[in-house]
Amino acid sequence: MAQNAYHYQDAARALPKQTTRKKVKVKRRYQPAVWTKQERSLVIVMAVTVLFMMLATVWTTVSMQRVDARNQAVSEKIDKVKEENDSYRGDIQAKTNKDNLEKVAKSANMEQSTNNVRNVNQ
């Protein structure tokens, strides 16, 4: 055993010294992957689908604006007719007023009497 101890060296001294190398950064150039037919067809189908959806969105937006404009025009016409009807109702009320009827009857040499009036409910 003494012989083994005589030749003993610790591990740090036993290894030969190696020179330190400077690490040089190497840029890796990757080759672009080749697309398969399935990938190309998938990209084309998705592009056409997105294009179709964009056109459909624009078309529906324009259609909705057109419909809104028509609805607004119809609403304006309805409001105008309602105003005319209200004014006509006022004219009718004024003309069928009892005082007005008596005035018109006097101007036409007529008179209002209840002698010849018959009650329909009887």
N, CA, C and O of each residue as an XYZ file, in Angstrom:
488
protein
N       0.802     -1.165      0.000
C       0.000      0.000      0.000
C       0.865      1.255      0.000
O       0.471      2.298     -0.522
N       1.951      1.147      0.546
C       2.837      2.280      0.568
C       3.273      2.641     -0.831
O       3.507      3.805     -1.157
N       3.375      1.611     -1.650
C       3.765      1.881     -3.025
C       2.697      2.708     -3.732
O       3.004      3.631     -4.486
N       1.467      2.370     -3.482
C       0.381      3.112     -4.120
C       0.357      4.562     -3.637
O       0.046      5.469     -4.408
N       0.679      4.777     -2.390
C       0.659      6.114     -1.840
C       1.804      6.936     -2.405
O       1.698      8.158     -2.511
N       2.884      6.285     -2.762
C       4.039      6.997     -3.300
C       3.743      7.623     -4.649
O       4.185      8.733     -4.945
N       3.006      6.914     -5.446
C       2.662      7.403     -6.773
C       1.344      8.188     -6.794
O       0.824      8.485     -7.869
N       0.825      8.509     -5.677
C      -0.484      9.178     -5.587
C      -0.373     10.626     -6.043
O       0.539     11.350     -5.643
N      -1.325     11.040     -6.895
C      -1.465     12.429     -7.297
C      -2.939     12.780     -7.191
O      -3.809     11.963     -7.494
N      -3.204     13.979     -6.767
C      -4.615     14.357     -6.709
C      -5.121     14.613     -8.129
O      -4.343     14.868     -9.047
N      -6.422     14.541     -8.282
C      -7.047     14.559     -9.605
C      -6.815     15.882    -10.335
O      -6.741     15.898    -11.564
N      -6.699     16.974     -9.613
C      -6.528     18.273    -10.245
C      -5.163     18.377    -10.911
O      -5.032     19.025    -11.950
N      -4.155     17.754    -10.336
C      -2.819     17.818    -10.905
C      -2.601     16.753    -11.960
O      -1.719     16.886    -12.809
N      -3.382     15.721    -11.915
C      -3.185     14.602    -12.828
C      -3.583     14.953    -14.253
O      -2.974     14.450    -15.197
N      -4.588     15.801    -14.434
C      -5.048     16.149    -15.780
C      -4.106     17.158    -16.403
O      -3.641     18.075    -15.727
N      -3.824     16.999    -17.671
C      -2.974     17.983    -18.328
C      -3.751     19.276    -18.518
O      -4.975     19.259    -18.652
N      -3.057     20.366    -18.531
C      -3.719     21.660    -18.691
C      -4.166     21.809    -20.141
O      -3.428     21.558    -21.094
N      -5.386     22.219    -20.241
C      -5.930     22.452    -21.575
C      -6.037     23.945    -21.794
O      -6.367     24.706    -20.885
N      -5.757     24.339    -22.992
C      -5.867     25.755    -23.291
C      -7.340     26.114    -23.439
O      -8.121     25.353    -24.010
N      -7.703     27.263    -22.928
C      -9.101     27.686    -23.034
C      -9.338     28.256    -24.421
O      -8.587     29.099    -24.912
N     -10.360     27.790    -25.008
C     -10.728     28.258    -26.345
C     -11.776     29.345    -26.238
O     -12.687     29.271    -25.413
N     -11.639     30.334    -27.064
C     -12.655     31.376    -27.108
C     -13.834     30.840    -27.914
O     -13.676     30.312    -29.015
N     -14.993     30.990    -27.341
C     -16.197     30.522    -28.029
C     -16.612     31.561    -29.055
O     -16.836     32.730    -28.739
N     -16.704     31.116    -30.245
C     -17.123     31.990    -31.327
C     -18.582     31.684    -31.613
O     -18.958     30.535    -31.842
N     -19.395     32.728    -31.597
C     -20.811     32.527    -31.886
C     -20.989     32.338    -33.374
O     -20.553     33.164    -34.176
N     -21.609     31.284    -33.724
C     -21.851     30.977    -35.128
C     -23.335     31.170    -35.396
O     -24.179     30.587    -34.716
N     -23.640     31.979    -36.375
C     -25.034     32.172    -36.737
C     -25.501     30.986    -37.560
O     -24.909     30.633    -38.580
N     -26.546     30.404    -37.099
C     -27.097     29.275    -37.829
C     -28.070     29.786    -38.877
O     -28.948     30.597    -38.585
N     -27.914     29.332    -40.023
C     -28.829     29.688    -41.097
C     -29.754     28.511    -41.326
O     -29.346     27.405    -41.683
N     -31.000     28.805    -41.105
C     -31.988     27.752    -41.280
C     -32.520     27.785    -42.703
O     -32.758     28.851    -43.270
N     -32.692     26.662    -43.238
C     -33.276     26.553    -44.569
C     -34.793     26.603    -44.404
O     -35.341     25.946    -43.520
N     -35.473     27.377    -45.247
C     -36.929     27.409    -45.121
C     -37.521     26.034    -45.426
O     -37.078     25.307    -46.315
N     -38.536     25.726    -44.645
C     -39.174     24.427    -44.823
C     -39.969     24.421    -46.122
O     -40.529     25.438    -46.531
N     -40.005     23.308    -46.734
C     -40.762     23.155    -47.974
C     -42.209     22.855    -47.602
O     -42.489     21.968    -46.796
N     -43.118     23.610    -48.203
C     -44.530     23.416    -47.910
C     -45.051     22.206    -48.674
O     -44.700     21.958    -49.828
N     -45.892     21.477    -47.985
C     -46.519     20.347    -48.653
C     -47.755     20.826    -49.394
O     -48.214     21.951    -49.194
N     -48.278     19.988    -50.230
C     -49.487     20.351    -50.991
C     -50.655     20.602    -50.045
O     -51.474     21.490    -50.280
N     -50.723     19.827    -48.994
C     -51.820     19.992    -48.035
C     -51.727     21.358    -47.340
O     -52.743     22.030    -47.160
N     -50.520     21.766    -46.952
C     -50.356     23.068    -46.311
C     -50.686     24.203    -47.271
O     -51.349     25.166    -46.886
N     -50.236     24.101    -48.499
C     -50.552     25.138    -49.487
C     -52.050     25.230    -49.722
O     -52.608     26.327    -49.759
N     -52.694     24.098    -49.877
C     -54.144     24.126    -50.114
C     -54.878     24.684    -48.898
O     -55.864     25.406    -49.052
N     -54.413     24.361    -47.693
C     -55.039     24.889    -46.483
C     -54.899     26.407    -46.422
O     -55.853     27.101    -46.071
N     -53.729     26.926    -46.757
C     -53.524     28.376    -46.749
C     -54.414     29.040    -47.783
O     -54.995     30.089    -47.505
N     -54.536     28.459    -48.966
C     -55.382     29.037    -50.015
C     -56.844     29.027    -49.588
O     -57.554     30.018    -49.763
N     -57.292     27.911    -49.030
C     -58.692     27.812    -48.590
C     -58.984     28.825    -47.492
O     -60.033     29.469    -47.513
N     -58.083     28.975    -46.540
C     -58.302     29.930    -45.456
C     -58.284     31.366    -45.976
O     -59.067     32.200    -45.519
N     -57.396     31.660    -46.928
C     -57.356     33.009    -47.494
C     -58.643     33.328    -48.236
O     -59.174     34.432    -48.119
N     -59.144     32.370    -48.995
C     -60.402     32.588    -49.719
C     -61.558     32.746    -48.727
O     -62.445     33.574    -48.937
N     -61.554     31.964    -47.661
C     -62.611     32.066    -46.644
C     -62.595     33.428    -45.967
O     -63.648     34.039    -45.780
N     -61.418     33.909    -45.599
C     -61.319     35.221    -44.949
C     -61.747     36.322    -45.915
O     -62.437     37.261    -45.517
N     -61.345     36.215    -47.177
C     -61.750     37.199    -48.185
C     -63.267     37.206    -48.358
O     -63.881     38.271    -48.432
N     -63.866     36.025    -48.423
C     -65.321     35.929    -48.553
C     -66.020     36.546    -47.348
O     -67.015     37.255    -47.501
N     -65.500     36.278    -46.141
C     -66.124     36.838    -44.942
C     -65.997     38.359    -44.911
O     -66.916     39.046    -44.466
N     -64.875     38.888    -45.376
C     -64.708     40.340    -45.433
C     -65.713     40.960    -46.397
O     -66.350     41.966    -46.082
N     -65.849     40.358    -47.564
C     -66.803     40.888    -48.546
C     -68.236     40.774    -48.034
O     -69.043     41.680    -48.239
N     -68.553     39.670    -47.375
C     -69.900     39.494    -46.832
C     -70.188     40.534    -45.756
O     -71.306     41.045    -45.681
N     -69.215     40.854    -44.933
C     -69.394     41.861    -43.884
C     -69.650     43.236    -44.494
O     -70.541     43.964    -44.057
N     -68.862     43.581    -45.502
C     -69.061     44.881    -46.161
C     -70.426     44.928    -46.829
O     -71.126     45.937    -46.739
N     -70.810     43.845    -47.498
C     -72.099     43.807    -48.201
C     -73.251     43.954    -47.210
O     -74.185     44.713    -47.464
N     -73.198     43.239    -46.087
C     -74.297     43.344    -45.118
C     -74.334     44.727    -44.478
O     -75.412     45.247    -44.195
N     -73.180     45.320    -44.250
C     -73.158     46.666    -43.674
C     -73.809     47.673    -44.617
O     -74.611     48.505    -44.193
N     -73.459     47.590    -45.892
C     -74.052     48.499    -46.881
C     -75.554     48.247    -46.997
O     -76.338     49.192    -47.090
N     -75.952     46.990    -46.992
C     -77.384     46.665    -47.076
C     -78.145     47.202    -45.870
O     -79.242     47.743    -46.011
N     -77.566     47.053    -44.701
C     -78.239     47.549    -43.497
C     -78.360     49.068    -43.520
O     -79.372     49.612    -43.080
N     -77.349     49.755    -44.023
C     -77.430     51.212    -44.121
C     -78.518     51.613    -45.103
O     -79.245     52.578    -44.868
N     -78.633     50.876    -46.203
C     -79.674     51.162    -47.188
C     -81.057     50.942    -46.581
O     -81.961     51.753    -46.778
N     -81.220     49.847    -45.844
C     -82.513     49.550    -45.210
C     -82.836     50.599    -44.152
O     -83.986     51.023    -44.036
N     -81.843     51.022    -43.383
C     -82.076     52.066    -42.382
C     -82.529     53.370    -43.032
O     -83.408     54.056    -42.510
N     -81.923     53.713    -44.179
C     -82.324     54.936    -44.881
C     -83.768     54.826    -45.361
O     -84.539     55.780    -45.257
N     -84.128     53.655    -45.888
C     -85.528     53.454    -46.333
C     -86.493     53.551    -45.160
O     -87.541     54.190    -45.262
N     -86.138     52.914    -44.044
C     -87.010     52.965    -42.864
C     -87.176     54.388    -42.360
O     -88.267     54.776    -41.943
N     -86.126     55.150    -42.394
C     -86.219     56.536    -41.949
C     -87.116     57.344    -42.880
O     -87.896     58.177    -42.419
N     -87.012     57.105    -44.200
C     -87.873     57.813    -45.151
C     -89.337     57.451    -44.928
O     -90.209     58.320    -44.953
N     -89.604     56.158    -44.710
C     -90.986     55.727    -44.470
C     -91.497     56.309    -43.159
O     -92.655     56.717    -43.078
N     -90.660     56.353    -42.141
C     -91.076     56.934    -40.856
C     -91.411     58.415    -41.010
O     -92.378     58.904    -40.426
N     -90.611     59.122    -41.796
C     -90.902     60.538    -42.043
C     -92.231     60.703    -42.771
O     -92.999     61.610    -42.450
N     -92.514     59.842    -43.744
C     -93.795     59.911    -44.456
C     -94.952     59.622    -43.514
O     -95.989     60.283    -43.571
N     -94.772     58.637    -42.649
C     -95.832     58.291    -41.695
C     -96.095     59.462    -40.754
O     -97.248     59.797    -40.483
N     -95.035     60.080    -40.259
C     -95.205     61.237    -39.379
C     -95.920     62.380    -40.092
O     -96.765     63.053    -39.502
N     -95.579     62.598    -41.367
C     -96.228     63.664    -42.140
C     -97.722     63.384    -42.318
O     -98.549     64.285    -42.183
N     -98.058     62.130    -42.620
C     -99.472     61.764    -42.794
C    -100.225     61.894    -41.468
O    -101.380     62.319    -41.453
N     -99.580     61.533    -40.358
C    -100.232     61.679    -39.055
C    -100.505     63.145    -38.740
O    -101.564     63.484    -38.213
N     -99.554     64.010    -39.061
C     -99.771     65.437    -38.839
C    -100.913     65.954    -39.708
O    -101.743     66.738    -39.247
N    -100.955     65.515    -40.964
C    -102.058     65.929    -41.844
C    -103.389     65.424    -41.300
O    -104.379     66.154    -41.313
N    -103.422     64.181    -40.822
C    -104.662     63.633    -40.263
C    -105.110     64.433    -39.045
O    -106.301     64.691    -38.869
N    -104.159     64.820    -38.209
C    -104.511     65.626    -37.040
C    -105.101     66.978    -37.457
O    -106.068     67.458    -36.864
N    -104.505     67.576    -38.481
C    -105.042     68.867    -38.931
C    -106.426     68.672    -39.564
O    -107.311     69.509    -39.389
N    -106.612     67.573    -40.297
C    -107.938     67.294    -40.880
C    -108.966     67.040    -39.781
O    -110.112     67.474    -39.893
N    -108.565     66.341    -38.722
C    -109.487     66.115    -37.601
C    -109.909     67.435    -36.980
O    -111.075     67.636    -36.641
N    -108.943     68.328    -36.838
C    -109.277     69.651    -36.291
C    -110.247     70.384    -37.200
O    -111.189     71.014    -36.718
N    -110.029     70.312    -38.529
C    -110.956     70.948    -39.476
C    -112.343     70.327    -39.382
O    -113.352     71.032    -39.397
N    -112.385     69.001    -39.287
C    -113.680     68.306    -39.203
C    -114.400     68.710    -37.919
O    -115.602     68.971    -37.944
N    -113.686     68.763    -36.808
C    -114.307     69.169    -35.546
C    -114.835     70.593    -35.633
O    -115.913     70.902    -35.125
N    -114.066     71.449    -36.280
C    -114.523     72.850    -36.396
C    -115.747     72.951    -37.299
O    -116.660     73.728    -37.020
N    -115.773     72.172    -38.376
C    -116.884     72.273    -39.327
C    -118.132     71.561    -38.846
O    -119.236     71.952    -39.225
N    -117.998     70.540    -38.035
C    -119.176     69.827    -37.534
C    -119.625     70.351    -36.174
O    -120.522     69.777    -35.556
N    -119.031     71.399    -35.719
C    -119.447     72.028    -34.479
C    -120.884     72.528    -34.644
O    -121.268     72.993    -35.717
N    -121.660     72.428    -33.587
C    -123.071     72.810    -33.642
C    -123.238     74.269    -34.030
O    -124.140     74.602    -34.798
N    -122.396     75.136    -33.520
C    -122.500     76.560    -33.860
C    -122.240     76.775    -35.344
O    -122.933     77.560    -35.992
N    -121.255     76.090    -35.876
C    -120.933     76.240    -37.295
C    -122.062     75.691    -38.171
O    -122.405     76.279    -39.198
N    -122.633     74.558    -37.753
C    -123.744     73.995    -38.526
C    -124.937     74.956    -38.543
O    -125.591     75.117    -39.573
N    -125.215     75.583    -37.420
C    -126.330     76.545    -37.387
C    -126.029     77.752    -38.268
O    -126.928     78.269    -38.933
N    -124.783     78.207    -38.282
C    -124.420     79.339    -39.118
C    -124.581     78.990    -40.598
O    -125.091     79.792    -41.381
N    -124.142     77.790    -40.972
C    -124.273     77.360    -42.373
C    -125.747     77.187    -42.725
O    -126.164     77.540    -43.828
N    -126.533     76.649    -41.805
C    -127.959     76.462    -42.062
C    -128.661     77.807    -42.240
O    -129.522     77.925    -43.112
N    -128.331     78.805    -41.459
C    -128.937     80.129    -41.607
C    -128.551     80.762    -42.930
O    -129.367     81.418    -43.577
N    -127.278     80.560    -43.337
C    -126.853     81.164    -44.609
C    -127.537     80.497    -45.798
O    -127.654     81.106    -46.861
N    -127.992     79.254    -45.633
C    -128.680     78.557    -46.726
C    -130.193     78.584    -46.533
O    -130.908     77.830    -47.193
N    -130.690     79.432    -45.648
C    -132.118     79.550    -45.344
C    -132.707     78.212    -44.902
O    -133.774     77.813    -45.368
N    -132.042     77.555    -44.046
C    -132.529     76.289    -43.482
C    -132.643     76.473    -41.981
O    -132.087     77.410    -41.409
N    -133.365     75.574    -41.362
C    -133.464     75.613    -39.909
C    -133.339     74.209    -39.365
O    -133.651     73.219    -40.025
N    -132.879     74.168    -38.159
C    -132.649     72.875    -37.538
C    -133.807     72.598    -36.585
O    -134.105     73.395    -35.696
N    -134.450     71.456    -36.788
C    -135.540     71.093    -35.880
C    -135.413     69.622    -35.542
O    -134.862     68.825    -36.301
N    -135.934     69.298    -34.395
C    -135.852     67.910    -33.939
C    -137.192     67.197    -34.113
O    -137.374     66.111    -33.562
N    -138.108     67.755    -34.837
C    -139.434     67.156    -35.017
C    -139.360     65.902    -35.885
O    -140.024     64.907    -35.591
N    -138.598     65.937    -36.899
C    -138.545     64.804    -37.823
C    -137.396     63.823    -37.513
O    -137.095     62.941    -38.318
N    -136.780     63.979    -36.379
C    -135.663     63.097    -36.013
C    -136.218     61.875    -35.342
O    -137.044     61.963    -34.434
N    -135.762     60.744    -35.793
C    -136.217     59.475    -35.231
C    -135.080     58.798    -34.524
O    -133.956     58.788    -35.027
N    -135.343     58.232    -33.371
C    -134.329     57.515    -32.615
C    -134.195     56.119    -33.183
O    -135.181     55.387    -33.273
N    -132.999     55.746    -33.565
C    -132.788     54.449    -34.220
C    -132.871     53.316    -33.216
O    -133.192     52.190    -33.596
N    -132.602     53.565    -31.991
C    -132.592     52.513    -30.996
C    -133.998     52.041    -30.611
O    -134.144     51.001    -29.969
N    -134.991     52.765    -30.983
C    -136.362     52.384    -30.576
C    -136.914     51.277    -31.427
O    -138.047     50.844    -31.217
